[in-house]
Amino acid sequence: MKFDYEVGDIVRLKKQHPCGSSEWEILRVGADFRLKCMGCGHQIMIARKAVEKSARELKKKA
Ligand SMILES: [Zn+2]
């Protein structure tokens, strides 16, 4: 889904990380996003299109 993605928001993806968490903190936005797993802290780079395809929920930063 297309959300208003901003740094600091938490995005919930369809696919679970092996650690069991499906929530990621957004560290960088652009053509590629940098995400940090809320479960284990692992960081990944992922294409914006892949995020939009897999996103189920966006929690805006407080
Ligand atoms: Zn993880």
PDB file of the backbone (N, CA, C, O) and the ligand in Angstrom, with CONECT records:
HET     ZN  A 101       1
ATOM      1  N   MET A   1       0.848  -1.203   0.000  1.00  0.00           N
ATOM      2  CA  MET A   1       0.000   0.000   0.000  1.00  0.00           C
ATOM      3  C   MET A   1       0.872   1.237   0.000  1.00  0.00           C
ATOM      4  O   MET A   1       1.991   1.239   0.513  1.00  0.00           O
ATOM      5  N   LYS A   2       0.335   2.280  -0.584  1.00  0.00           N
ATOM      6  CA  LYS A   2       1.059   3.550  -0.585  1.00  0.00           C
ATOM      7  C   LYS A   2       0.652   4.348   0.652  1.00  0.00           C
ATOM      8  O   LYS A   2      -0.506   4.734   0.811  1.00  0.00           O
ATOM      9  N   PHE A   3       1.606   4.578   1.497  1.00  0.00           N
ATOM     10  CA  PHE A   3       1.391   5.395   2.687  1.00  0.00           C
ATOM     11  C   PHE A   3       2.275   6.627   2.581  1.00  0.00           C
ATOM     12  O   PHE A   3       3.094   6.742   1.669  1.00  0.00           O
ATOM     13  N   ASP A   4       2.103   7.537   3.513  1.00  0.00           N
ATOM     14  CA  ASP A   4       2.963   8.717   3.602  1.00  0.00           C
ATOM     15  C   ASP A   4       4.179   8.353   4.467  1.00  0.00           C
ATOM     16  O   ASP A   4       4.257   8.724   5.638  1.00  0.00           O
ATOM     17  N   TYR A   5       5.106   7.634   3.875  1.00  0.00           N
ATOM     18  CA  TYR A   5       6.272   7.118   4.605  1.00  0.00           C
ATOM     19  C   TYR A   5       7.214   8.243   4.993  1.00  0.00           C
ATOM     20  O   TYR A   5       7.602   9.062   4.160  1.00  0.00           O
ATOM     21  N   GLU A   6       7.578   8.273   6.277  1.00  0.00           N
ATOM     22  CA  GLU A   6       8.545   9.262   6.740  1.00  0.00           C
ATOM     23  C   GLU A   6       9.508   8.594   7.717  1.00  0.00           C
ATOM     24  O   GLU A   6       9.182   7.601   8.366  1.00  0.00           O
ATOM     25  N   VAL A   7      10.699   9.169   7.797  1.00  0.00           N
ATOM     26  CA  VAL A   7      11.698   8.655   8.732  1.00  0.00           C
ATOM     27  C   VAL A   7      11.124   8.663  10.151  1.00  0.00           C
ATOM     28  O   VAL A   7      10.526   9.649  10.582  1.00  0.00           O
ATOM     29  N   GLY A   8      11.312   7.566  10.863  1.00  0.00           N
ATOM     30  CA  GLY A   8      10.838   7.455  12.237  1.00  0.00           C
ATOM     31  C   GLY A   8       9.530   6.687  12.357  1.00  0.00           C
ATOM     32  O   GLY A   8       9.171   6.230  13.442  1.00  0.00           O
ATOM     33  N   ASP A   9       8.808   6.542  11.228  1.00  0.00           N
ATOM     34  CA  ASP A   9       7.564   5.774  11.252  1.00  0.00           C
ATOM     35  C   ASP A   9       7.877   4.282  11.365  1.00  0.00           C
ATOM     36  O   ASP A   9       8.982   3.835  11.060  1.00  0.00           O
ATOM     37  N   ILE A  10       6.875   3.529  11.811  1.00  0.00           N
ATOM     38  CA  ILE A  10       6.995   2.075  11.904  1.00  0.00           C
ATOM     39  C   ILE A  10       6.077   1.448  10.863  1.00  0.00           C
ATOM     40  O   ILE A  10       4.876   1.719  10.846  1.00  0.00           O
ATOM     41  N   VAL A  11       6.632   0.620  10.005  1.00  0.00           N
ATOM     42  CA  VAL A  11       5.836  -0.031   8.971  1.00  0.00           C
ATOM     43  C   VAL A  11       5.742  -1.534   9.277  1.00  0.00           C
ATOM     44  O   VAL A  11       6.728  -2.186   9.620  1.00  0.00           O
ATOM     45  N   ARG A  12       4.517  -2.052   9.137  1.00  0.00           N
ATOM     46  CA  ARG A  12       4.323  -3.492   9.325  1.00  0.00           C
ATOM     47  C   ARG A  12       4.213  -4.136   7.953  1.00  0.00           C
ATOM     48  O   ARG A  12       3.354  -3.779   7.146  1.00  0.00           O
ATOM     49  N   LEU A  13       5.101  -5.092   7.705  1.00  0.00           N
ATOM     50  CA  LEU A  13       5.151  -5.771   6.409  1.00  0.00           C
ATOM     51  C   LEU A  13       4.457  -7.125   6.491  1.00  0.00           C
ATOM     52  O   LEU A  13       4.320  -7.715   7.562  1.00  0.00           O
ATOM     53  N   LYS A  14       4.026  -7.596   5.327  1.00  0.00           N
ATOM     54  CA  LYS A  14       3.351  -8.885   5.237  1.00  0.00           C
ATOM     55  C   LYS A  14       4.289 -10.014   5.664  1.00  0.00           C
ATOM     56  O   LYS A  14       3.893 -10.953   6.355  1.00  0.00           O
ATOM     57  N   LYS A  15       5.544  -9.891   5.228  1.00  0.00           N
ATOM     58  CA  LYS A  15       6.509 -10.959   5.465  1.00  0.00           C
ATOM     59  C   LYS A  15       7.205 -10.762   6.812  1.00  0.00           C
ATOM     60  O   LYS A  15       7.683  -9.668   7.115  1.00  0.00           O
ATOM     61  N   GLN A  16       7.260 -11.804   7.603  1.00  0.00           N
ATOM     62  CA  GLN A  16       7.941 -11.734   8.905  1.00  0.00           C
ATOM     63  C   GLN A  16       9.443 -11.903   8.740  1.00  0.00           C
ATOM     64  O   GLN A  16       9.907 -12.677   7.903  1.00  0.00           O
ATOM     65  N   HIS A  17      10.199 -11.165   9.556  1.00  0.00           N
ATOM     66  CA  HIS A  17      11.632 -11.398   9.652  1.00  0.00           C
ATOM     67  C   HIS A  17      11.837 -12.712  10.403  1.00  0.00           C
ATOM     68  O   HIS A  17      10.996 -13.084  11.221  1.00  0.00           O
ATOM     69  N   PRO A  18      12.930 -13.420  10.144  1.00  0.00           N
ATOM     70  CA  PRO A  18      13.172 -14.693  10.855  1.00  0.00           C
ATOM     71  C   PRO A  18      13.135 -14.578  12.380  1.00  0.00           C
ATOM     72  O   PRO A  18      12.898 -15.577  13.061  1.00  0.00           O
ATOM     73  N   CYS A  19      13.362 -13.385  12.929  1.00  0.00           N
ATOM     74  CA  CYS A  19      13.328 -13.224  14.387  1.00  0.00           C
ATOM     75  C   CYS A  19      11.893 -13.210  14.915  1.00  0.00           C
ATOM     76  O   CYS A  19      11.685 -13.267  16.127  1.00  0.00           O
ATOM     77  N   GLY A  20      10.898 -13.133  14.022  1.00  0.00           N
ATOM     78  CA  GLY A  20       9.511 -13.190  14.458  1.00  0.00           C
ATOM     79  C   GLY A  20       8.782 -11.862  14.385  1.00  0.00           C
ATOM     80  O   GLY A  20       7.556 -11.824  14.489  1.00  0.00           O
ATOM     81  N   SER A  21       9.520 -10.766  14.208  1.00  0.00           N
ATOM     82  CA  SER A  21       8.887  -9.452  14.126  1.00  0.00           C
ATOM     83  C   SER A  21       8.516  -9.133  12.677  1.00  0.00           C
ATOM     84  O   SER A  21       9.212  -9.548  11.750  1.00  0.00           O
ATOM     85  N   SER A  22       7.434  -8.406  12.487  1.00  0.00           N
ATOM     86  CA  SER A  22       7.087  -7.944  11.136  1.00  0.00           C
ATOM     87  C   SER A  22       7.018  -6.421  11.093  1.00  0.00           C
ATOM     88  O   SER A  22       6.496  -5.842  10.140  1.00  0.00           O
ATOM     89  N   GLU A  23       7.550  -5.774  12.138  1.00  0.00           N
ATOM     90  CA  GLU A  23       7.549  -4.318  12.199  1.00  0.00           C
ATOM     91  C   GLU A  23       8.962  -3.774  12.008  1.00  0.00           C
ATOM     92  O   GLU A  23       9.935  -4.298  12.550  1.00  0.00           O
ATOM     93  N   TRP A  24       9.038  -2.707  11.218  1.00  0.00           N
ATOM     94  CA  TRP A  24      10.330  -2.116  10.863  1.00  0.00           C
ATOM     95  C   TRP A  24      10.279  -0.614  11.065  1.00  0.00           C
ATOM     96  O   TRP A  24       9.294   0.031  10.705  1.00  0.00           O
ATOM     97  N   GLU A  25      11.337  -0.053  11.640  1.00  0.00           N
ATOM     98  CA  GLU A  25      11.450   1.398  11.738  1.00  0.00           C
ATOM     99  C   GLU A  25      12.085   1.924  10.462  1.00  0.00           C
ATOM    100  O   GLU A  25      13.056   1.353   9.966  1.00  0.00           O
ATOM    101  N   ILE A  26      11.540   3.010   9.930  1.00  0.00           N
ATOM    102  CA  ILE A  26      12.078   3.606   8.706  1.00  0.00           C
ATOM    103  C   ILE A  26      13.226   4.551   9.069  1.00  0.00           C
ATOM    104  O   ILE A  26      13.037   5.530   9.791  1.00  0.00           O
ATOM    105  N   LEU A  27      14.405   4.242   8.558  1.00  0.00           N
ATOM    106  CA  LEU A  27      15.582   5.067   8.838  1.00  0.00           C
ATOM    107  C   LEU A  27      15.890   6.012   7.693  1.00  0.00           C
ATOM    108  O   LEU A  27      16.478   7.075   7.896  1.00  0.00           O
ATOM    109  N   ARG A  28      15.489   5.622   6.475  1.00  0.00           N
ATOM    110  CA  ARG A  28      15.749   6.481   5.310  1.00  0.00           C
ATOM    111  C   ARG A  28      14.704   6.194   4.246  1.00  0.00           C
ATOM    112  O   ARG A  28      14.353   5.036   4.018  1.00  0.00           O
ATOM    113  N   VAL A  29      14.206   7.225   3.600  1.00  0.00           N
ATOM    114  CA  VAL A  29      13.248   7.055   2.507  1.00  0.00           C
ATOM    115  C   VAL A  29      13.866   7.545   1.208  1.00  0.00           C
ATOM    116  O   VAL A  29      14.813   8.332   1.213  1.00  0.00           O
ATOM    117  N   GLY A  30      13.321   7.072   0.100  1.00  0.00           N
ATOM    118  CA  GLY A  30      13.820   7.425  -1.225  1.00  0.00           C
ATOM    119  C   GLY A  30      13.407   6.337  -2.188  1.00  0.00           C
ATOM    120  O   GLY A  30      12.413   5.650  -1.953  1.00  0.00           O
ATOM    121  N   ALA A  31      14.150   6.165  -3.271  1.00  0.00           N
ATOM    122  CA  ALA A  31      13.875   5.065  -4.193  1.00  0.00           C
ATOM    123  C   ALA A  31      14.099   3.733  -3.473  1.00  0.00           C
ATOM    124  O   ALA A  31      13.418   2.740  -3.729  1.00  0.00           O
ATOM    125  N   ASP A  32      15.077   3.749  -2.565  1.00  0.00           N
ATOM    126  CA  ASP A  32      15.295   2.615  -1.659  1.00  0.00           C
ATOM    127  C   ASP A  32      15.105   3.093  -0.237  1.00  0.00           C
ATOM    128  O   ASP A  32      15.479   4.216   0.105  1.00  0.00           O
ATOM    129  N   PHE A  33      14.525   2.243   0.591  1.00  0.00           N
ATOM    130  CA  PHE A  33      14.346   2.553   2.011  1.00  0.00           C
ATOM    131  C   PHE A  33      15.392   1.803   2.817  1.00  0.00           C
ATOM    132  O   PHE A  33      15.810   0.708   2.441  1.00  0.00           O
ATOM    133  N   ARG A  34      15.813   2.393   3.925  1.00  0.00           N
ATOM    134  CA  ARG A  34      16.577   1.646   4.927  1.00  0.00           C
ATOM    135  C   ARG A  34      15.633   1.386   6.098  1.00  0.00           C
ATOM    136  O   ARG A  34      15.045   2.310   6.659  1.00  0.00           O
ATOM    137  N   LEU A  35      15.501   0.113   6.452  1.00  0.00           N
ATOM    138  CA  LEU A  35      14.602  -0.289   7.529  1.00  0.00           C
ATOM    139  C   LEU A  35      15.381  -1.003   8.619  1.00  0.00           C
ATOM    140  O   LEU A  35      16.352  -1.711   8.349  1.00  0.00           O
ATOM    141  N   LYS A  36      14.939  -0.807   9.859  1.00  0.00           N
ATOM    142  CA  LYS A  36      15.533  -1.509  10.999  1.00  0.00           C
ATOM    143  C   LYS A  36      14.461  -2.377  11.638  1.00  0.00           C
ATOM    144  O   LYS A  36      13.384  -1.898  11.993  1.00  0.00           O
ATOM    145  N   CYS A  37      14.768  -3.650  11.778  1.00  0.00           N
ATOM    146  CA  CYS A  37      13.832  -4.594  12.388  1.00  0.00           C
ATOM    147  C   CYS A  37      13.602  -4.218  13.851  1.00  0.00           C
ATOM    148  O   CYS A  37      14.555  -4.002  14.599  1.00  0.00           O
ATOM    149  N   MET A  38      12.314  -4.141  14.261  1.00  0.00           N
ATOM    150  CA  MET A  38      11.987  -3.783  15.640  1.00  0.00           C
ATOM    151  C   MET A  38      12.252  -4.950  16.593  1.00  0.00           C
ATOM    152  O   MET A  38      12.309  -4.765  17.809  1.00  0.00           O
ATOM    153  N   GLY A  39      12.412  -6.139  16.038  1.00  0.00           N
ATOM    154  CA  GLY A  39      12.649  -7.304  16.881  1.00  0.00           C
ATOM    155  C   GLY A  39      14.110  -7.486  17.235  1.00  0.00           C
ATOM    156  O   GLY A  39      14.449  -7.704  18.398  1.00  0.00           O
ATOM    157  N   CYS A  40      14.980  -7.396  16.234  1.00  0.00           N
ATOM    158  CA  CYS A  40      16.387  -7.752  16.453  1.00  0.00           C
ATOM    159  C   CYS A  40      17.358  -6.644  16.068  1.00  0.00           C
ATOM    160  O   CYS A  40      18.559  -6.769  16.310  1.00  0.00           O
ATOM    161  N   GLY A  41      16.859  -5.555  15.470  1.00  0.00           N
ATOM    162  CA  GLY A  41      17.740  -4.444  15.137  1.00  0.00           C
ATOM    163  C   GLY A  41      18.457  -4.581  13.812  1.00  0.00           C
ATOM    164  O   GLY A  41      19.206  -3.685  13.422  1.00  0.00           O
ATOM    165  N   HIS A  42      18.245  -5.686  13.109  1.00  0.00           N
ATOM    166  CA  HIS A  42      18.876  -5.903  11.812  1.00  0.00           C
ATOM    167  C   HIS A  42      18.421  -4.834  10.830  1.00  0.00           C
ATOM    168  O   HIS A  42      17.241  -4.486  10.794  1.00  0.00           O
ATOM    169  N   GLN A  43      19.358  -4.304  10.023  1.00  0.00           N
ATOM    170  CA  GLN A  43      19.013  -3.285   9.040  1.00  0.00           C
ATOM    171  C   GLN A  43      19.079  -3.846   7.630  1.00  0.00           C
ATOM    172  O   GLN A  43      19.951  -4.650   7.300  1.00  0.00           O
ATOM    173  N   ILE A  44      18.136  -3.401   6.804  1.00  0.00           N
ATOM    174  CA  ILE A  44      18.119  -3.818   5.402  1.00  0.00           C
ATOM    175  C   ILE A  44      17.891  -2.597   4.518  1.00  0.00           C
ATOM    176  O   ILE A  44      17.357  -1.577   4.955  1.00  0.00           O
ATOM    177  N   MET A  45      18.315  -2.734   3.252  1.00  0.00           N
ATOM    178  CA  MET A  45      17.919  -1.791   2.217  1.00  0.00           C
ATOM    179  C   MET A  45      16.880  -2.503   1.366  1.00  0.00           C
ATOM    180  O   MET A  45      17.048  -3.673   1.023  1.00  0.00           O
ATOM    181  N   ILE A  46      15.810  -1.801   1.027  1.00  0.00           N
ATOM    182  CA  ILE A  46      14.731  -2.423   0.270  1.00  0.00           C
ATOM    183  C   ILE A  46      14.113  -1.378  -0.644  1.00  0.00           C
ATOM    184  O   ILE A  46      13.950  -0.224  -0.248  1.00  0.00           O
ATOM    185  N   ALA A  47      13.766  -1.776  -1.867  1.00  0.00           N
ATOM    186  CA  ALA A  47      13.193  -0.841  -2.832  1.00  0.00           C
ATOM    187  C   ALA A  47      11.841  -0.340  -2.343  1.00  0.00           C
ATOM    188  O   ALA A  47      11.070  -1.089  -1.744  1.00  0.00           O
ATOM    189  N   ARG A  48      11.560   0.936  -2.605  1.00  0.00           N
ATOM    190  CA  ARG A  48      10.267   1.518  -2.220  1.00  0.00           C
ATOM    191  C   ARG A  48       9.104   0.677  -2.749  1.00  0.00           C
ATOM    192  O   ARG A  48       8.120   0.453  -2.044  1.00  0.00           O
ATOM    193  N   LYS A  49       9.222   0.220  -3.978  1.00  0.00           N
ATOM    194  CA  LYS A  49       8.149  -0.591  -4.571  1.00  0.00           C
ATOM    195  C   LYS A  49       7.885  -1.858  -3.759  1.00  0.00           C
ATOM    196  O   LYS A  49       6.739  -2.278  -3.598  1.00  0.00           O
ATOM    197  N   ALA A  50       8.957  -2.459  -3.253  1.00  0.00           N
ATOM    198  CA  ALA A  50       8.814  -3.682  -2.465  1.00  0.00           C
ATOM    199  C   ALA A  50       8.143  -3.377  -1.126  1.00  0.00           C
ATOM    200  O   ALA A  50       7.347  -4.172  -0.627  1.00  0.00           O
ATOM    201  N   VAL A  51       8.471  -2.218  -0.551  1.00  0.00           N
ATOM    202  CA  VAL A  51       7.815  -1.812   0.696  1.00  0.00           C
ATOM    203  C   VAL A  51       6.316  -1.613   0.453  1.00  0.00           C
ATOM    204  O   VAL A  51       5.474  -2.100   1.208  1.00  0.00           O
ATOM    205  N   GLU A  52       6.010  -0.883  -0.625  1.00  0.00           N
ATOM    206  CA  GLU A  52       4.601  -0.592  -0.914  1.00  0.00           C
ATOM    207  C   GLU A  52       3.808  -1.874  -1.161  1.00  0.00           C
ATOM    208  O   GLU A  52       2.633  -1.971  -0.807  1.00  0.00           O
ATOM    209  N   LYS A  53       4.464  -2.841  -1.767  1.00  0.00           N
ATOM    210  CA  LYS A  53       3.786  -4.092  -2.087  1.00  0.00           C
ATOM    211  C   LYS A  53       3.508  -4.900  -0.814  1.00  0.00           C
ATOM    212  O   LYS A  53       2.484  -5.576  -0.708  1.00  0.00           O
ATOM    213  N   SER A  54       4.429  -4.821   0.143  1.00  0.00           N
ATOM    214  CA  SER A  54       4.363  -5.689   1.317  1.00  0.00           C
ATOM    215  C   SER A  54       3.736  -5.010   2.537  1.00  0.00           C
ATOM    216  O   SER A  54       3.374  -5.689   3.498  1.00  0.00           O
ATOM    217  N   ALA A  55       3.604  -3.689   2.512  1.00  0.00           N
ATOM    218  CA  ALA A  55       3.148  -2.954   3.699  1.00  0.00           C
ATOM    219  C   ALA A  55       1.684  -3.240   4.018  1.00  0.00           C
ATOM    220  O   ALA A  55       0.834  -3.270   3.127  1.00  0.00           O
ATOM    221  N   ARG A  56       1.403  -3.451   5.308  1.00  0.00           N
ATOM    222  CA  ARG A  56       0.032  -3.678   5.764  1.00  0.00           C
ATOM    223  C   ARG A  56      -0.454  -2.552   6.662  1.00  0.00           C
ATOM    224  O   ARG A  56      -1.656  -2.313   6.777  1.00  0.00           O
ATOM    225  N   GLU A  57       0.486  -1.862   7.296  1.00  0.00           N
ATOM    226  CA  GLU A  57       0.104  -0.827   8.252  1.00  0.00           C
ATOM    227  C   GLU A  57       1.280   0.112   8.437  1.00  0.00           C
ATOM    228  O   GLU A  57       2.439  -0.302   8.403  1.00  0.00           O
ATOM    229  N   LEU A  58       0.963   1.391   8.633  1.00  0.00           N
ATOM    230  CA  LEU A  58       2.005   2.361   8.946  1.00  0.00           C
ATOM    231  C   LEU A  58       1.634   3.059  10.241  1.00  0.00           C
ATOM    232  O   LEU A  58       0.555   3.640  10.359  1.00  0.00           O
ATOM    233  N   LYS A  59       2.533   2.999  11.206  1.00  0.00           N
ATOM    234  CA  LYS A  59       2.322   3.707  12.478  1.00  0.00           C
ATOM    235  C   LYS A  59       3.187   4.949  12.451  1.00  0.00           C
ATOM    236  O   LYS A  59       4.416   4.874  12.427  1.00  0.00           O
ATOM    237  N   LYS A  60       2.509   6.119  12.455  1.00  0.00           N
ATOM    238  CA  LYS A  60       3.261   7.364  12.412  1.00  0.00           C
ATOM    239  C   LYS A  60       4.012   7.589  13.704  1.00  0.00           C
ATOM    240  O   LYS A  60       3.552   7.237  14.790  1.00  0.00           O
ATOM    241  N   LYS A  61       5.174   8.183  13.558  1.00  0.00           N
ATOM    242  CA  LYS A  61       5.991   8.498  14.732  1.00  0.00           C
ATOM    243  C   LYS A  61       5.222   9.449  15.640  1.00  0.00           C
ATOM    244  O   LYS A  61       4.542  10.361  15.170  1.00  0.00           O
ATOM    245  N   ALA A  62       5.334   9.229  16.917  1.00  0.00           N
ATOM    246  CA  ALA A  62       4.550  10.019  17.885  1.00  0.00           C
ATOM    247  C   ALA A  62       4.964  11.486  17.854  1.00  0.00           C
ATOM    248  O   ALA A  62       4.415  12.299  18.598  1.00  0.00           O
TER     249      ALA A  62
HETATM  250 ZN    ZN A 101      14.448  -9.219  13.094  1.00  0.00          ZN2+
END
